[in-house]
Amino acid sequence: QVQLVESGGGLVQAGGSLRLSCAASTRTFRIGAMGWFRQAPGKQRELVASITRGGITNLADSVKGRFTISRDNAKNTVYLQMNALKPEDTAVYYCSATLLDLTANYWGQGTQVTVSS
């Protein structure tokens, strides 16, 4: 079993920055790809950014140039640096982790990010 613990959400003014962290607790399984999704009220959950164990990243067009995803494999932790935040970035952000052998995928509990105009 893998547990994901997120931190770093909050309230920020437009143009501000936040950094989200997500730590995967496991001593048994090897973590493969990790990522961040978000879900705004009344909308479907969407991919924000993902990163492979080897460091290959993928970002949604809406956040390119503003958000950066990174990870520390030794700590099984993924980070999302969010700069130049916009009100439309307001959502619950969820961390996701997939086992390296692709046998399971896990989700965090979600952290609220609110950007005021």
N, C-alpha and C positions, 0 to 999 in steps of 0.2 A: 504494500500500500504506500502511496505517495501523498503527502499533504503539501499544499501550496499556501503560503502565508504572504499576503500582500500588504504593502504599506506605502504611504506617501501621498495619498489623495487629499483633497481639501478644496477650499474656496480660494480663488485667485481672480484678480482683475484681468481683463483682456490685455494681451501683450505680455503678461507675466509668464513665469515658468514653474513647473513642478517636476519632481523626479519620483517615479514609481519604482518600487522594488518588489520582487517576488522570489521567495526562497522555497525551494523544494526539499522537503525533509525525507531522506531515504538513505539507508546504509546498504541496501540490497540491490536496488535497480540503477541502471545507468540511464541518465536523462538524455534524450535526443533533442529534437527541436523544441524551442520554447517560444511563446508569443504572447501578445496582448490583443485582446478583443475589446470592443466597447458596445454598449447598448444604451441608446437614448430612449426616453419615454415614447411609446408608440411606434418604435422602429425595431427592425431586426438587428440581432447582434452582427457586428461586422469586424473583419480583421483590421487591426491597426498596423501591426508590425510583427514580424517573426524573425527568428535567427536559428540557424542550425548549430549543432555542436561545434562545427568547424568554423563558425563565424560568418556564414553567408546570410545576408539580411534581405528582407523584403518589406517594403513599406507601402501602405496605401497611398494613392496619388494625393489624397486630401491632406496628408501630413508630411509629405516629402519636403525637405528643406527646413522643417520646423522640429520634427521629432527624430530622436536617435535611439536605436535599440542596441544594447550590448549585454554581455553575460560574463560571468566568472564561473568556469566549469568546476573549479576546485570547491566552490561554495554552492554549486547548483543554484545559482541566483541569476535572474535576468532583471535588467533595468530598462526603464523607458524615460528618457530625458525629453521633456516636452517644453519647448520654447515658443514664444510668440503665440500664446494660446488665444483661441477665439471662442466666443460664446457657443458656436456650433460644435465645439469639442466637449461640451458638457454631456456627461454620460457616466454610467457605471462601467468601470474598466475591470476586465477579468483577465487573469493570468492563465495561461494554458501550457501544459507540458506533456510531451509525448515520449514514451519510453523508446530507447534506442532501437529495440527490437520490434517496435511498432505494435506491440501487443495491447497497449492500453494508453488512454489519454486522460489527463486529469485537469480539473478546473479549480481555481481559487474561489474564494467567497465573494469577491468583487470589492472594489473601492470606489467611492464616489468622487468624481472630479466635477466641480462647478466653476464655470468661468463667467464672471459678471461683466456686463458691458459698461 
